[in-house]
Amino acid sequence: MKQLQNTLFVTSEDIYLTLDGENVVARRQEETVARYPLHTLQGIVTFSYAGASPALMGACATRNIALAFCTPRGRFLARISGENNGNVLLRRQQYRVADDDESSCHIARNMIFGKLYNAAHSISRTCRDHALRVNVDELRMAEEALKRLYPQVRTCKDAETLRGLEGVGAAAYFGAMDQMILGDKKTFAFKQRSRRPPLDPINAMLSFAYSLLTNDCAAALESVGLDAYVGFLHTDRPGRSSLALDLMEELRPCMADRFVLTLINNRMIHTKDFDRQESGAVFLNDAGRKTFLKHWQERKKDTVTHPYLNEKLSWGMIPYSQALLLARYLRGDLDEYPPFLWK
């Protein structure tokens, strides 16, 4: 199994990345700010508009180091990738499955089942750990609403119906989100999911976490030889990594949403970490991004027992393990794609 290495996050907007020998160098104008050995890195995510040198891009592509460019607010712009791993037969099979509605739905429904399961489990953990601080009856109702969808999802054979079931589950889950927030409810009260732009601090963090997780999923898929842009649930769209979005669905509740709740409930992030615009949009500011990314990296190093592989893995390796299982299913080595079911 592949080993988890570090991801370098560049949060300052005026940092330019260059290559010096076997090192990536961060420069501000003509001054060297920091230097990192390439062999210690699994990926680089830069939130700077200054960019990176062609030499560094080439070195990352050659060494299979995922180099992603995002806006300072976290919106994904582009990713540098080298020669595709795996073989052409795997991708041809992926495209054949993607073009067949029934085969696509067979994979997509397992991913959505994983999403609903992990969402229900997250609610259950809140009830177990904080029974005296939450409305347990209300949360249990949301959990049961999610569980009632399990058999429908497992037998669904139509993508549109599956999307409808996923939407019903998302409504039940996000309807319970505010109950799971225990710290600073004045700042982090959750009313509804809002995107493009996020309209409150918790939505700003959810969007940022989803952007990071999508990038991790895309890098994992490409590392096992799959095309991150051809999905089974999310339809093809220029510039959209549809398969990465598919894979992220089952991981949202346990890797992104739960992480955001931990930051809030453990008071690791505060109202001063956000910028609010006249339009109503809310974004993490530079200090907030640094705090968020610091804890994100720490979280990725925590371990969990994979429910299918029965191995202890770091959280950061979960997207890779799922990408590997998906590739094995497409090759015919597995009878089903096993979603990640958080225990």
Phi, psi and omega in degrees: 000139178301147180262144178285127173244183185281152169249129178270121176254126178252107187262338180286134188286346185250018181270131176250131182261134179226174179249134175225099184066241179255026183233146169265131185244130177262123183236141172244109190059242181258003185263133174280120183265321182202163182215134183225133177294133181297326186291348179268358188252139172263331181198162175229129175237118182247133178255023182259142176280346184292326174095203184214156182284151175303326180296319179292319178301317179295319179295319178295318179297318181294322184266005182057041173264118183291120179245114184241142178248129179230159172289163178304336179270000173102001180284128183294136179248307185197162179221139177264128177224150182267207180298135183297137174279175178076200180229166185294334181296323179296314180292323177297322176293320177301316181293322178296317179295318180298330181276351181252115187301316183292317179294320178298315181296327180300321178281314185299322182292329175293321178294318179290324174302316178299320179298312181295318179299312182292327176294315179296320180294323178298317177297317180298320178296321178297317178298319181291316187275336187225042185302330183275353185245355183233165174276092186299319182300317180294319179292321179296326177297318178294319178299316180293324177298322177292318182293329179294341180277344185308304184295327178294319180292318183297333183253003183292137180237010184228128185297320181294319176297320179297318178297323178295318178295320177298320179295320177297317178296318179298322179296317179294319182292309181291337174294337179261355186301317183299327179294333183273355178270118185249345184247135175047065182296337179296318180278321192249024175299138182248123179256311179198163179286127177229139182223161172044061004258165171291143188250005176205167185301319183291324176292326176298318180288320178299314180298319180295316179295320179295324179295316178296316182293322177299317179297319178296320180293318179297316179297321180294316180297316180293328181291337178260003174099008180267161178266111185292348185263356181245105186257178181249333177251310175284129183285162180296136176208133181307129176083000181254126178278080189297319180291326175297321177293322175300309184296326181294333186306311184288341184263347181306306186297321186269331183259328183255302184299314182295324177297315179298317178298322179296316178302318182287309187292332176266009175055043177273344182225149192224172183300331180290350182272010183232147172255135180243129183258162181299331180289348184101349180292145180232132180223152170296135175273184185301315179295320179296319178298319180297316178297314180301310184291326177300311181287330176299316178295319179295319180298321181296340180272344176296152184254155178212148176276121181291126187293334180264313181283340182056039176238151173279122180232155171286153178302326181295341180267354183297315176303321179294316181297321180289323176297320179295318178294323177296318178297321179294321177296314181296330177284348181093009180280342179233148179282333181220155168277119182272113178292161177279115181251107185294129179252000000 
